[in-house]
């Protein structure tokens, strides 16, 4: 049969489509996003570990560095081990991290411009 989807009417009158064959492209895209997420988190973790190595014990005096390390590590572990279950809950923390990165860049540029003005 070449039929790919069927319109199904529920007992309550609601209708929806049921696919006979799963959308393979959706699985491929999902897997690609998952692998990309792991790669990006791995780069973040590597950068934080380099920072930890460079700063030594001073790293632990910065609360935001520690928080970044916790968020990235937990995100990576969850992405690898609990792919579907908890990874969606960490989206908020990832967005927070992105905002922190943008804020850090903004602050750095602003400080450079102040230095040039003086």
N, C-alpha and C positions, 0 to 999 in steps of 0.2 A: 504494500500500500504506500502511496506517495503522500498520504494525508499527514500534515505536520501538526495541526492543531484542531481542536474541537471546541465549539461554543457549548458550554454546559450551563443549564439552568438549575439552580438550587431549589429546594422545597419552598423557601421563602420568596422566590421570584427573582432573586439576584442572579446575574449571569456573569460568567468569567470564561476565559480561555484556558484549556489544559493542553499542554504541549506533549505530543507523543514522543518526540525526540528532544532531549535537552539542548538548549542553545550552546553549542560547543564554543562559539566565539566568546561567550560570557565567561566560560570556565577559563579560557586562555587569557582573557583580559584580567580576570581575578588573580590568576597565578602570577601574571606579570607584575601587577600592582603589589602583590605580596612579596615577591622577590625584590622589587625596587625598594619597598619599605625596609626590608631587612638590610639591604645594602646601605641605604642612607643612615639608618640607625647604627650600623657597624662603623661607618665613617665618623658619626658623632661620638661614639664611644671611644674610638681610636684617638680622636682629637682631645677628648677629655682625659684620657690616660696619658697622652703626651704632656698635657698641661699639668697633670698631677706629678708626673716625673720631673718636669721643669721647675715647678714651684715647691715641690717637696711638702713639708708640713704646713707651709703658708697656704696651700690649696684648701686645707680644712678650716681656715679662718674665714673663708668666704662662703657664707650660707648658700648663695645662689649657685656656686660651683657644685656644692654637695647636692643641692636639689636637682640640678641638671644631671648629675651623675646618677642619681636615684631614678629619675624619670626615664632617662635613656636606657639604663640597664633593665629596669622593669619592663619598659616597652619592648625591648629586644627579646627578652625572655618570653614575654607573653606572645609576641608575634611568632616566635619559633615553636613554642610548646603548645600554647592554647590559641592557635591561629584564629578560630572563629569566635570563641566564647568571650574572652575579655578584651580583645584588641580594640573593639569598637568603643569601649569605655575609656581607653587611653587617648582617643582622638583629642579630647579637651586638653590634656597635658601636652600633646604634640603642638597644638595650636598655640598654647601658652609659650612653648619653647620657641616657636617661630616668631611670636611677638617679641620675645626677649632678644632674639638675634637682630631683628629689625631695630629695636630700641637701642641695642648696643652699637650698631652701625651709625644710627642717627646721633647718639651721644658722642661717638668718636669724631664724626665729621664736625659736629658743633664745637667740640673742644679745639680741633685743629683751626677752625675759622676764628675762634677767640684768640688763639695764640698768634695768628697772622695779623690780627687787628692791632694788637699791642705792639 
